[in-house]
Amino acid sequence: MFGTAVVVVLLAAVIVAITGTALAAKRRKQTKIEARRHEAKDTRDLAKVSQLEADRQTAEAEERAARSKREGLAAEQQHLAAAATRSSARDLQSHADDIDPDVSDT
């Protein structure tokens, strides 16, 4: 009878140990899953920040390109205006020479 009681106690101890091990394994698995969820959230947040930075850089580059184009067009317009002013100055000089009695027609 004493031997049966020992076997029952040992079986109960084994069942408790197996149950405890199973519960601990389940907790470790849950902890690992939660850690991965947290890591995934952090990674998504980092990706969002990186995407926003890329969008900012793109907008800045587009703004710089537009500014450069405006500057180029303004420079071209100024060049054309200078050429027109130069032509007008030559025409005025020529007209002045035509009407000046002291300039010879040689």
Contact map, one row per residue, 1 for C-alpha under 8 A:
1111100000000000000000000000000000000000000000000000000000000000000000000000000000000000000000000000000000
1111110000000000000000000000000000000000000000000000000000000000000000000000000000000000000000000000000000
1111111000000000000000000000000000000000000000000000000000000000000000000000000000000000000000000000000000
1111111100000000000000000000000000000000000000000000000000000000000000000000000000000000000000000000000000
1111111110000000000000000000000000000000000000000000000000000000000000000000000000000000000000000000000000
0111111111000000000000000000000000000000000000000000000000000000000000000000000000000000000000000000000000
0011111111100000000000000000000000000000000000000000000000000000000000000000000000000000000000000000000000
0001111111110000000000000000000000000000000000000000000000000000000000000000000000000000000000000000000000
0000111111111000000000000000000000000000000000000000000000000000000000000000000000000000000000000000000000
0000011111111100000000000000000000000000000000000000000000000000000000000000000000000000000000000000000000
0000001111111110000000000000000000000000000000000000000000000000000000000000000000000000000000000000000000
0000000111111111000000000000000000000000000000000000000000000000000000000000000000000000000000000000000000
0000000011111111100000000000000000000000000000000000000000000000000000000000000000000000000000000000000000
0000000001111111110000000000000000000000000000000000000000000000000000000000000000000000000000000000000000
0000000000111111111000000000000000000000000000000000000000000000000000000000000000000000000000000000000000
0000000000011111111100000000000000000000000000000000000000000000000000000000000000000000000000000000000000
0000000000001111111110000000000000000000000000000000000000000000000000000000000000000000000000000000000000
0000000000000111111111000000000000000000000000000000000000000000000000000000000000000000000000000000000000
0000000000000011111111100000000000000000000000000000000000000000000000000000000000000000000000000000000000
0000000000000001111111110000000000000000000000000000000000000000000000000000000000000000000000000000000000
0000000000000000111111111000000000000000000000000000000000000000000000000000000000000000000000000000000000
0000000000000000011111111100000000000000000000000000000000000000000000000000000000000000000000000000000000
0000000000000000001111111110000000000000000000000000000000000000000000000000000000000000000000000000000000
0000000000000000000111111111000000000000000000000000000000000000000000000000000000000000000000000000000000
0000000000000000000011111111100000000000000000000000000000000000000000000000000000000000000000000000000000
0000000000000000000001111111110000000000000000000000000000000000000000000000000000000000000000000000000000
0000000000000000000000111111111000000000000000000000000000000000000000000000000000000000000000000000000000
0000000000000000000000011111111100000000000000000000000000000000000000000000000000000000000000000000000000
0000000000000000000000001111111110000000000000000000000000000000000000000000000000000000000000000000000000
0000000000000000000000000111111111000000000000000000000000000000000000000000000000000000000000000000000000
0000000000000000000000000011111111100000000000000000000000000000000000000000000000000000000000000000000000
0000000000000000000000000001111111110000000000000000000000000000000000000000000000000000000000000000000000
0000000000000000000000000000111111111000000000000000000000000000000000000000000000000000000000000000000000
0000000000000000000000000000011111111100000000000000000000000000000000000000000000000000000000000000000000
0000000000000000000000000000001111111110000000000000000000000000000000000000000000000000000000000000000000
0000000000000000000000000000000111111111000000000000000000000000000000000000000000000000000000000000000000
0000000000000000000000000000000011111111100000000000000000000000000000000000000000000000000000000000000000
0000000000000000000000000000000001111111110000000000000000000000000000000000000000000000000000000000000000
0000000000000000000000000000000000111111111000000000000000000000000000000000000000000000000000000000000000
0000000000000000000000000000000000011111111100000000000000000000000000000000000000000000000000000000000000
0000000000000000000000000000000000001111111110000000000000000000000000000000000000000000000000000000000000
0000000000000000000000000000000000000111111111000000000000000000000000000000000000000000000000000000000000
0000000000000000000000000000000000000011111111100000000000000000000000000000000000000000000000000000000000
0000000000000000000000000000000000000001111111110000000000000000000000000000000000000000000000000000000000
0000000000000000000000000000000000000000111111111000000000000000000000000000000000000000000000000000000000
0000000000000000000000000000000000000000011111111100000000000000000000000000000000000000000000000000000000
0000000000000000000000000000000000000000001111111110000000000000000000000000000000000000000000000000000000
0000000000000000000000000000000000000000000111111111000000000000000000000000000000000000000000000000000000
0000000000000000000000000000000000000000000011111111100000000000000000000000000000000000000000000000000000
0000000000000000000000000000000000000000000001111111110000000000000000000000000000000000000000000000000000
0000000000000000000000000000000000000000000000111111111000000000000000000000000000000000000000000000000000
0000000000000000000000000000000000000000000000011111111100000000000000000000000000000000000000000000000000
0000000000000000000000000000000000000000000000001111111110000000000000000000000000000000000000000000000000
0000000000000000000000000000000000000000000000000111111111000000000000000000000000000000000000000000000000
0000000000000000000000000000000000000000000000000011111111100000000000000000000000000000000000000000000000
0000000000000000000000000000000000000000000000000001111111110000000000000000000000000000000000000000000000
0000000000000000000000000000000000000000000000000000111111111000000000000000000000000000000000000000000000
0000000000000000000000000000000000000000000000000000011111111100000000000000000000000000000000000000000000
0000000000000000000000000000000000000000000000000000001111111110000000000000000000000000000000000000000000
0000000000000000000000000000000000000000000000000000000111111111000000000000000000000000000000000000000000
0000000000000000000000000000000000000000000000000000000011111111100000000000000000000000000000000000000000
0000000000000000000000000000000000000000000000000000000001111111110000000000000000000000000000000000000000
0000000000000000000000000000000000000000000000000000000000111111111000000000000000000000000000000000000000
0000000000000000000000000000000000000000000000000000000000011111111100000000000000000000000000000000000000
0000000000000000000000000000000000000000000000000000000000001111111110000000000000000000000000000000000000
0000000000000000000000000000000000000000000000000000000000000111111111000000000000000000000000000000000000
0000000000000000000000000000000000000000000000000000000000000011111111100000000000000000000000000000000000
0000000000000000000000000000000000000000000000000000000000000001111111110000000000000000000000000000000000
0000000000000000000000000000000000000000000000000000000000000000111111111000000000000000000000000000000000
0000000000000000000000000000000000000000000000000000000000000000011111111100000000000000000000000000000000
0000000000000000000000000000000000000000000000000000000000000000001111111110000000000000000000000000000000
0000000000000000000000000000000000000000000000000000000000000000000111111111000000000000000000000000000000
0000000000000000000000000000000000000000000000000000000000000000000011111111100000000000000000000000000000
0000000000000000000000000000000000000000000000000000000000000000000001111111110000000000000000000000000000
0000000000000000000000000000000000000000000000000000000000000000000000111111111000000000000000000000000000
0000000000000000000000000000000000000000000000000000000000000000000000011111111100000000000000000000000000
0000000000000000000000000000000000000000000000000000000000000000000000001111111110000000000000000000000000
0000000000000000000000000000000000000000000000000000000000000000000000000111111111000000000000000000000000
0000000000000000000000000000000000000000000000000000000000000000000000000011111111100000000000000000000000
0000000000000000000000000000000000000000000000000000000000000000000000000001111111110000000000000000000000
0000000000000000000000000000000000000000000000000000000000000000000000000000111111111000000000000000000000
0000000000000000000000000000000000000000000000000000000000000000000000000000011111111100000000000000000000
0000000000000000000000000000000000000000000000000000000000000000000000000000001111111110000000000000000000
0000000000000000000000000000000000000000000000000000000000000000000000000000000111111111000000000000000000
0000000000000000000000000000000000000000000000000000000000000000000000000000000011111111100000000000000000
0000000000000000000000000000000000000000000000000000000000000000000000000000000001111111110000000000000000
0000000000000000000000000000000000000000000000000000000000000000000000000000000000111111111000000000000000
0000000000000000000000000000000000000000000000000000000000000000000000000000000000011111111100000000000000
0000000000000000000000000000000000000000000000000000000000000000000000000000000000001111111110000000000000
0000000000000000000000000000000000000000000000000000000000000000000000000000000000000111111111000000000000
0000000000000000000000000000000000000000000000000000000000000000000000000000000000000011111111100000000000
0000000000000000000000000000000000000000000000000000000000000000000000000000000000000001111111110000000000
0000000000000000000000000000000000000000000000000000000000000000000000000000000000000000111111111000000000
0000000000000000000000000000000000000000000000000000000000000000000000000000000000000000011111111100000000
0000000000000000000000000000000000000000000000000000000000000000000000000000000000000000001111111110000000
0000000000000000000000000000000000000000000000000000000000000000000000000000000000000000000111111111000000
0000000000000000000000000000000000000000000000000000000000000000000000000000000000000000000011111111001000
0000000000000000000000000000000000000000000000000000000000000000000000000000000000000000000001111111001000
0000000000000000000000000000000000000000000000000000000000000000000000000000000000000000000000111111100000
0000000000000000000000000000000000000000000000000000000000000000000000000000000000000000000000011111111000
0000000000000000000000000000000000000000000000000000000000000000000000000000000000000000000000000011111100
0000000000000000000000000000000000000000000000000000000000000000000000000000000000000000000000000001111100
0000000000000000000000000000000000000000000000000000000000000000000000000000000000000000000000001101111110
0000000000000000000000000000000000000000000000000000000000000000000000000000000000000000000000000000111111
0000000000000000000000000000000000000000000000000000000000000000000000000000000000000000000000000000001111
0000000000000000000000000000000000000000000000000000000000000000000000000000000000000000000000000000000111
